[in-house]
């Protein structure tokens, strides 16, 4: 059984067939899905999905792209989200210096504020980092300390960044993009990462596996990521599924 540790089933991409997607996920061996909020409204939708579906758990967060839109009143409202059932992480939060859709100053301010809330609530964090390695790790350590409960989602860094993330206590999560023909660099990172620190995710609707390139991704396709990790590590699919699921359960503690 697998856990898709990061997807966005609240996105409109799934409005027409969300229930069918969930049923396909069950048939594919997915035992739990963490739906990850990426805005104020997205976090609300994530909580609603978790309430309505036994397969789904919620993470609440505000993506760095949203940072310029956030005001102090929003963060007060966000505080109330923690009382919702089945909220087990804070994310997707972090920094994105690739698109720079919000100012870097506001990204840093929002990231630190949401990390502080996670620290006070003793919840793990789901971190987005794109071309912002130094600032991401610096802010994480400033707020959370030397050992960080969380995961670097959709890992895309090099060997040095992988080592620093692991030293900081973070897990690393790999998506179906490790199956892409041109993704040897990512496969090298899978090879180097210790199995007890690896998660699998889809980031659906994005990053569909090689066999489905150009289509919408969905949680059932997390099998492709697990199968590729098994191939790289020389493990059986069943062993890979067991280990990655135990890793996710240990961090997120789904009830």
PESUL-V406906 format. One line per field, one symbol per residue. phi: phi as a letter, one per 20 degrees, with the letter a starting at -180 (. if undefined). psi: psi as a letter, one per 30 degrees, with the letter a starting at -180 (. if undefined). burial: 1 if it has 9 or more other ideal C-beta (glycine too) atoms within 8 Angstrom, else 0. A space follows every 10 residues. Layout:
phi = ???
psi = ???
burial = ???
This chain:
phi = .dceeabcff ffgdfebgff fffffgfene ebceedfcag ffffffffff fecffddddd acfgfegfee cgfffffggf ffeffmecad recqcceeel fcffffgfff gfffffffff eldfdddecc lbgffffffg ffeenfdder ceflgbeeff fgfffffenf ecdddfffef fedffffffg geffffcddd bdlgeelffg fcgndfebgf fggffffffg ffemdfgfff ffffffgfff eelff
psi = klkjfjliff lffgefheee eeeeeeffgk fkkjkjkgle eeeeeeeeee efkffklkkk ljkfffeffk leeeeeeeef fffklgjglj lklbkjgefh flkeeeeeee eeeeeeeeee fhklkjkkkj hheeeeeeee eeefafjkja kjkhkgaaee eeeeeeeffl lkkkaffffk egheeeeeee efkkfggklk legkglhkle fgkflkllef ffeeeeeeee eefhlleeee eeeeeeeeee efhk.
burial = 0111111111 0001000100 1101110111 0111111111 0111111111 1000111111 1111111001 0001101100 1101011111 1111111000 0101011111 1111111110 0011111111 0110111011 1011000111 1111101000 1101110111 1111111111 0010011111 0010101111 1111101111 0100001111 1111111111 0110101011 1011101110 11010
